[in-house]
Amino acid sequence: MKARDLMMPVKDHLNAENTIEEAVNLLLSARRGERRPGVKGLPVLDAEGKLVGMLTMRDILKAVFPSYMSLMNLGEFTWDGMLEQMARKVAPVKVDTIMTREVLTVDEDAPLMECVDHMIKANIKRLPVVDKRGRVAGMLYERDIFVAITKAMHQAGPAGGGKG
């Protein structure tokens, strides 16, 4: 099985000029296939459809929780409303200021084992799949690979002995 066999076509994406507020709205409403709305990350594409970055919920959380805060004992520092105040502060910021710029990709013809290797080693849950022109053709999700593994296990039957 190849990456193209399991990838989900990219229906929603961001561009570098979107604001974080616009990105959040799209993350909440985007669909991965026919499943419920909401995704945890979206590719950031240029005008030609080429990948320039990825924006995930974690990137947004990091923007709301500035790195200098990790140096403090927050138990003594936090107050009610702080999270909301920080969220309002980052809402107008452009996506390109917080997106992940170095994004692993795989070719449409990449074997699934190669994809799993990348995902495990890089500790990522989604992997952009690019076509021969370098455009994002789809996304490969950890959950979809897990489902494929589960199906393969069930087809093998007890102790891998095949269907009986």
N, C-alpha and C positions, 0 to 999 in steps of 0.2 A: 504494500500500500504506500502511496506517495502523499506528500503534503497536499497536493491539489484535490485528492480524494476526500479529505476531511475538512479542508478549510471552509470557512464561512465567507461568502462574498462581503466585501466592505461596502456597506450601505451608508454609513455615517462616518464622517471624518472632520477634523478641525483644520484650520490654517493658522499659521503663526501669528496672525493679527487678531484672531479672536481674543476676547477678554476671558478671564477665568470664570466670570459669571456666565457668559455665553457657553463656555465649555461645560460647566456644571449642569446647565439646563439640557445640553445635548447628551451628556452622560446619563442623566436621569430618564430621558425619553428615547434614547437609541434602543434599537432592538437587535438582538443577535438571532437571526433567523426568525421563526414565528413564536419564539419564546417570549416570556414576560419582558416588559420594558426595563431598561437600565443596563448599562455595561460598566465595567470597572476601569476601562481604559480605551482610548481611541487614538488612531494614528493621526499625525499631523502631516499633511501633504502640501506640496507646492502646487503651482498652477498646472504643471504637467502630470500631476498624480504621483510624483515621486516622494518617497518618505524623507522627511526632514527631522522627525522626532516622534515621540510618543508621550501622551499625557495620560496619567493614571490618577486614580483616587489618592494614592500614596503621595504623588507629586503635589497635589493640592493640599493634603494634610501637612506636608513638610512646609509649604508656603505659609500656611496659617500658624504653624508652630515653628517660629524661627530657630535656627540652629543655636543661637546664643542661649536660648531658654534651657537647653539640655545641660548647660553648665550650672544651673541654679537648682536650689532645693525648692521645687514648686509647691511643696506642702506649706511653705512659709510665704510664698509669693503670690499665688493665684487668688483671683477674686471672681465673684459672679459676674457674668457678662464679658469676661475677657475673651473667650473663644469667639463670641459673636462680634466683638469689636475687631478682632484680628481678621475675621472672615470678611467683614465689610471693607477692611483696608486693602485686601488683596483682590476683591471683586473686579476692579477696573484694570488690573495688571494684565499685560498681554501674555498669551500662552507661551510664546517663545522664550520668555524670561524664566519659566519654571519647568518646561518640558524636558524630558530626557532626550538628549541629542544623539547619543551613541546607542543605537538600537540594533540588536541582532536581527537578521532576516534569513530566510531560507528561500531557495528556488522552488518553483512549483513541482519540480521533479525530485526534490529531496526525499529520500526514504524516511518513513516515520521514525525509525530508530535514531536517525541523525537529529531529527527534530526534538525527540525526547532528550537526547544527550545535551543539546543546547539549552533546553528548558531547565533541566536539572542543574547543570553546571552554572548557569547564570541566575538561577532562582527566579525564573519568570513564569508567568501563567498564560501569556499570550505571545504569539510569534507571528510577525507579519510575513506573508508569503508574496514574493515578487515574481513578476513574469519576466520574459526574456528582454523586455525593454526597460526593466528596472522599476516598473510601476507596481504599486501594491495591488495585488489581485484578490487577496483575501487575508483572513486571520485564522491562525490555528490556535485553538484553546486547549488548555490542559484537560478540562472536563471532557471534551470530545475525544481526545486520545484515550482517556481513562475508560470511556464508554466502549471504544473500539477494543481495548484490551479485555474488558469484561465480556464482550460478545465472543471474542476469540477463546476465552477460558470456558465459556458455556458450550461452545461448539466442540471443544476438545473432550468434554465429558469428564467423568471421575478420573482423577490421577492422570489426566492427559491421555487417556486411552482411546479417545475418539468416541463418536456416538455409538451407542449400543443398540 
